[in-house]
Amino acid sequence: MNNRYEQLDSLRGLAALFVVFHHLFLSFSSNHFLVTFLKLSPARLLVQGHAAVIIFFLLSGFVLALPILRGNPINYMHYIIKRFCRIYIPYAVAISATILISIYISDGQLQQYTDFINQS
């Protein structure tokens, strides 16, 4: 028996994608045509990062609470090791790659982008 709610996985994936879109949206200057289009059209729902984060955390909390609500015992050491390998190892690899790329490729400010990108 599959105890997963695949629909919730899909919604969490869409919410994460909308957060990525929001960060891309923040990288463009306010006079860029794409920013104007996204602010004035129904497509602005694609860049509502704050709302997407709230939905993602609500769904994640529900999914993480399911084993407890079903009365299944949780092995916390196994859970911590699994989460560490799933989240922090890819995070460390991504940050390391970004730092190396920044050191060897970057030559300073990116004039066509906003402070959101340049201060990051």
Contact map, one row per residue, 1 for C-alpha under 8 A:
111000000000000000000000000000000000000000000000000000000000000000000000000000000000000000000000000000000000000000000000
111100000000000000000000000000000000000000000000000000000000000000000000000000000000000000000000000000000000000000000000
111110000000000000000000000000000000000000000000000000000000000000000000000000000000000000000000000000000000000000000000
011111000000000000000000000000000000000000000000000000000000000000000000000000000000000000000000000000000000000000000000
001111111000000000000000000000000000000000000000000000000000000000000000000000000000000000000000000000000000000000000000
000111111100000000000000000000000000000000000000000000000000000000000000000000000000000000000000000000000000000000000000
000011111110000000000000000000000000000000000000000000000000000000000000000000000000000000000000000000000000000000000000
000011111111000000000000000000000000000000000000000000000010000000000000000000000000000000000000000000000000000000000000
000011111111100000000000000000000000000000000000000000000000000000000000000000000000000000000000000000000000000000000000
000001111111110000000000000000000000000000000000000000000000000000000000000000000000000000000000000000000000000000000000
000000111111111000000000000000000000000000000000000000010000000000000000000000000000000000000000000000000000000000000000
000000011111111100000000000000000000000000000000000000110011000000000000000000000000000000000000000000000000000000000000
000000001111111110000000000000000000000000000000000000000000000000000000000000000000000000000000000000000000000000000000
000000000111111111000000000000000000000000000000000000000000000000000000000000000000000000000000000000000000000000000000
000000000011111111100000000000000000000000000000000110110000000000000000000000000000000000000000000000000000000000000000
000000000001111111110000000000000000000000000000000110010000000000000000000000000000000000000000000000000000000000000000
000000000000111111111000000000000000000000000000000000000000000000000000000000000000000000000000000000000000000000000000
000000000000011111111100000000000000000000000111100100000000000000000000000000000000000000000000000000000000000000000000
000000000000001111111110000000000000000000000011110110000000000000000000000000000000000000000000000000000000000000000000
000000000000000111111111000000000000000000000000100000000000000000000000000000000000000000000000000000000000000000000000
000000000000000011111111100000000000000000000110100000000000000000000000000000000000000000000000000000000000000000000000
000000000000000001111111110000000000000000000111100000000000000000000000000000000000000000000000000000000000000000000000
000000000000000000111111111000000000000000000000100000000000000000000000000000000000000000000000000000000000000000000000
000000000000000000011111111100000000000000000000000000000000000000000000000000000000000000000000000000000000000000000000
000000000000000000001111111100000010000000000010000000000000000000000000000000000000000000000000000000000000000000000000
000000000000000000000111111110000000000000000000000000000000000000000000000000000000000000000000000000000000000001011000
000000000000000000000011111110000000000000000000000000000000000000000000000000000000000000000000000000000000000011111000
000000000000000000000001111111010010000000000000000000000000000000000000000000000000000000000000000000000000000111000000
000000000000000000000000011111110010000000000000000000000000000000000000000000000000000000000000000000000000000111000000
000000000000000000000000000111110011000000000000000000000000000000000000000000000000000000000000000000000000000000000000
000000000000000000000000000011111011000000000000000000000000000000000000000000000000000000000000000000000000000000000000
000000000000000000000000000111111111000000000000000000000000000000000000000000000000000000000000000000000000000000000000
000000000000000000000000000000111111100000000000000000000000000000000000000000000000000000000000000000000000000000000000
000000000000000000000000000000011111110000000000000000000000000000000000000000000000000000000000000000000000000000000000
000000000000000000000000100111111111111000000000000000000000000000000000000000000000000000000000000000000000000000000000
000000000000000000000000000001111111111100000000000000000000000000000000000000000000000000000000000000000000000000000000
000000000000000000000000000000001111111110100000000000000000000000000000000000000000000000000000000000000000000000000000
000000000000000000000000000000000111111111110010000000000000000000000000000000000000000000000000000000000000000000000000
000000000000000000000000000000000011111110110000000000000000000000000000000000000000000000000000000000000000000000000000
000000000000000000000000000000000001111111010000000000000000000000000000000000000000000000000000000000000000000000000000
000000000000000000000000000000000000111111110000000000000000000000000000000000000000000000000000000000000000000000000000
000000000000000000000000000000000000010111111000000000000000000000000000000000000000000000000000000000000000000000000000
000000000000000000000000000000000000111011111110000000000000000000000000000000000000000000000000000000000000000000000000
000000000000000000000000000000000000011111111111000000000000000000000000000000000000000000000000000000000000000000000000
000000000000000000000000000000000000000001111111000000000000000000000000000000000000000000000000000000000000000000000000
000000000000000001001100000000000000000000111111000000000000000000000000000000000000000000000000000000000000000000000000
000000000000000001101100100000000000010000111111100000000000000000000000000000000000000000000000000000000000000000000000
000000000000000001100100000000000000000000011111111100000000000000000000000000000000000000000000000000000000000000000000
000000000000000001111110000000000000000000000011111110000000000000000000000000000000000000000000000000000000000000000000
000000000000000000100000000000000000000000000001111111000000000000000000000000000000000000000000000000000000000000000000
000000000000000000000000000000000000000000000001111111100000000000000000000000000000000000000000000000000000000000000000
000000000000001101100000000000000000000000000001111111110000000000000000000000000000000000000000000000000000000000000000
000000000000001100100000000000000000000000000000111111111000000000000000000000000000000000000000000000000000000000000000
000000000000000000000000000000000000000000000000011111111100000000000000000000000000000000000000000000000000000000000000
000000000001001000000000000000000000000000000000001111111110000000000000000000000000000000000000000000000000000000000000
000000000011001100000000000000000000000000000000000111111111000000000000000000000000000000000000000000000000000000000000
000000000000000000000000000000000000000000000000000011111111100000000000000000000000000000000000000000000000000000000000
000000000000000000000000000000000000000000000000000001111111110000000000000000000000000000000000000000000000000000000000
000000010001000000000000000000000000000000000000000000111111111000000000000000000000000000000000000000000000000000000000
000000000001000000000000000000000000000000000000000000011111111100000000000000000000000000000000000000000000000000000000
000000000000000000000000000000000000000000000000000000001111111110000000000000000000000000000000000000000000000000000000
000000000000000000000000000000000000000000000000000000000111111111000000000000000000000000000000000000000000000000000000
000000000000000000000000000000000000000000000000000000000011111111000000000000000000000000000000000000000000000000000000
000000000000000000000000000000000000000000000000000000000001111111100000000000000000000000000000000000000000000000000000
000000000000000000000000000000000000000000000000000000000000111111111000000000000000000000000000000000000000000000000000
000000000000000000000000000000000000000000000000000000000000011111111100000000000000000000000000000000000000000000000000
000000000000000000000000000000000000000000000000000000000000000111111111110000000000000000000000000000000000000000000000
000000000000000000000000000000000000000000000000000000000000000011111111110000000000000000000000000000000000000000000000
000000000000000000000000000000000000000000000000000000000000000011111111000000000000000000000000000000000000000000000000
000000000000000000000000000000000000000000000000000000000000000001111111000000000000000000000000000000000000000000000000
000000000000000000000000000000000000000000000000000000000000000000111111100000000000000000000000000000000000000000000000
000000000000000000000000000000000000000000000000000000000000000000111111110000000000000000000000000000000000000000000000
000000000000000000000000000000000000000000000000000000000000000000110011111000000000000000000000000000000000000000000000
000000000000000000000000000000000000000000000000000000000000000000110001111100100000000000000000000000000000000000000000
000000000000000000000000000000000000000000000000000000000000000000000000111111100000000000000000000000000000000000000000
000000000000000000000000000000000000000000000000000000000000000000000000011111110000000000000000000000000000000000000000
000000000000000000000000000000000000000000000000000000000000000000000000001111111000000000000000000000000000000000000000
000000000000000000000000000000000000000000000000000000000000000000000000001111111100000000000000000000000000000000000000
000000000000000000000000000000000000000000000000000000000000000000000000011111111110000000000000000000000000000000000000
000000000000000000000000000000000000000000000000000000000000000000000000000111111111000000000000000000000000000000000000
000000000000000000000000000000000000000000000000000000000000000000000000000011111111100000000000000000000000000000000000
000000000000000000000000000000000000000000000000000000000000000000000000000001111111110000000000000000000000000000000000
000000000000000000000000000000000000000000000000000000000000000000000000000000111111111100000000000000000000000000000000
000000000000000000000000000000000000000000000000000000000000000000000000000000011111111110000000000000000000000000000000
000000000000000000000000000000000000000000000000000000000000000000000000000000001111111111000000000000000000000000000000
000000000000000000000000000000000000000000000000000000000000000000000000000000000111111111000000000000000000000000000000
000000000000000000000000000000000000000000000000000000000000000000000000000000000011111111100000000000000000000000000000
000000000000000000000000000000000000000000000000000000000000000000000000000000000011111111110000000000000000000000000000
000000000000000000000000000000000000000000000000000000000000000000000000000000000001111111111000000000000000000000000000
000000000000000000000000000000000000000000000000000000000000000000000000000000000000111111111100000000000000000000000000
000000000000000000000000000000000000000000000000000000000000000000000000000000000000001111111110000000000000000000000000
000000000000000000000000000000000000000000000000000000000000000000000000000000000000000111111111000000000000000000000000
000000000000000000000000000000000000000000000000000000000000000000000000000000000000000011111111100000000000000000000000
000000000000000000000000000000000000000000000000000000000000000000000000000000000000000001111111110000000000000000000000
000000000000000000000000000000000000000000000000000000000000000000000000000000000000000000111111111000000000000000000000
000000000000000000000000000000000000000000000000000000000000000000000000000000000000000000011111111100000000000000000000
000000000000000000000000000000000000000000000000000000000000000000000000000000000000000000001111111110000000000000000000
000000000000000000000000000000000000000000000000000000000000000000000000000000000000000000000111111111000000000000000000
000000000000000000000000000000000000000000000000000000000000000000000000000000000000000000000011111111100000000000000000
000000000000000000000000000000000000000000000000000000000000000000000000000000000000000000000001111111110000000000000000
000000000000000000000000000000000000000000000000000000000000000000000000000000000000000000000000111111111100000000000000
000000000000000000000000000000000000000000000000000000000000000000000000000000000000000000000000011111111100000000000000
000000000000000000000000000000000000000000000000000000000000000000000000000000000000000000000000001111111100000000000000
000000000000000000000000000000000000000000000000000000000000000000000000000000000000000000000000000111111100000000000000
000000000000000000000000000000000000000000000000000000000000000000000000000000000000000000000000000011111110000000000000
000000000000000000000000000000000000000000000000000000000000000000000000000000000000000000000000000011111111000000000000
000000000000000000000000000000000000000000000000000000000000000000000000000000000000000000000000000000001111100000000000
000000000000000000000000000000000000000000000000000000000000000000000000000000000000000000000000000000000111110000000000
000000000000000000000000000000000000000000000000000000000000000000000000000000000000000000000000000000000011111000000100
000000000000000000000000000000000000000000000000000000000000000000000000000000000000000000000000000000000001111110000100
000000000000000000000000000000000000000000000000000000000000000000000000000000000000000000000000000000000000111111000000
000000000000000000000000000110000000000000000000000000000000000000000000000000000000000000000000000000000000011111000000
000000000000000000000000001110000000000000000000000000000000000000000000000000000000000000000000000000000000011111111100
000000000000000000000000011110000000000000000000000000000000000000000000000000000000000000000000000000000000001111111100
000000000000000000000000001000000000000000000000000000000000000000000000000000000000000000000000000000000000000011111111
000000000000000000000000011000000000000000000000000000000000000000000000000000000000000000000000000000000000000011111111
000000000000000000000000011000000000000000000000000000000000000000000000000000000000000000000000000000000000000011111111
000000000000000000000000000000000000000000000000000000000000000000000000000000000000000000000000000000000000110011111111
000000000000000000000000000000000000000000000000000000000000000000000000000000000000000000000000000000000000000000111111
000000000000000000000000000000000000000000000000000000000000000000000000000000000000000000000000000000000000000000111111
